[in-house]
Amino acid sequence: MGALCTAINSMSLVRFHYDDAAPGYRTVEPHMVAYNEAEHLALSAWFLYGESASGEGQGWREYLLENVADVTILDRHFTQPRPGYQPTGGRKFHNVQCAL
């Protein structure tokens, strides 16, 4: 979680391996680490490219931290939150650990 919070604080892109229905690397704009409705620690991020179980292209995704590995903070930055971002977690997230 430390590297993800560092990336959030510096608005840096991150690349990580995610183990789910479509295991592989993802590159995202990380926005928040918080607990989801099922009480799992999760990353809320804007998916840019990489493997995708949904195949839907860019957009909001939730990644369970227990499935995240090999996190790399990239030397690329984003400048503002994506539309729809709720720094308090909204209805989906609570007990925010770090956020933009």
HELIX and SHEET records of a PDB file:
HELIX    1   1 GLY A    2  SER A   10  1                                   9    
HELIX    2   2 LEU A   65  ASN A   67  5                                   3    
SHEET    1   A 5 GLY A  59  LEU A  64  0                                        
SHEET    2   A 5 LEU A  41  GLY A  50 -1                                        
SHEET    3   A 5 GLY A  24  TYR A  35 -1                                        
SHEET    4   A 5 SER A  12  TYR A  18 -1                                        
SHEET    5   A 5 VAL A  68  HIS A  77 -1                                        
SHEET    1   B 4 GLY A  59  LEU A  64  0                                        
SHEET    2   B 4 LEU A  41  GLY A  50 -1                                        
SHEET    3   B 4 GLY A  24  TYR A  35 -1                                        
SHEET    4   B 4 HIS A  94  ALA A  99 -1                                        
END                                                                             
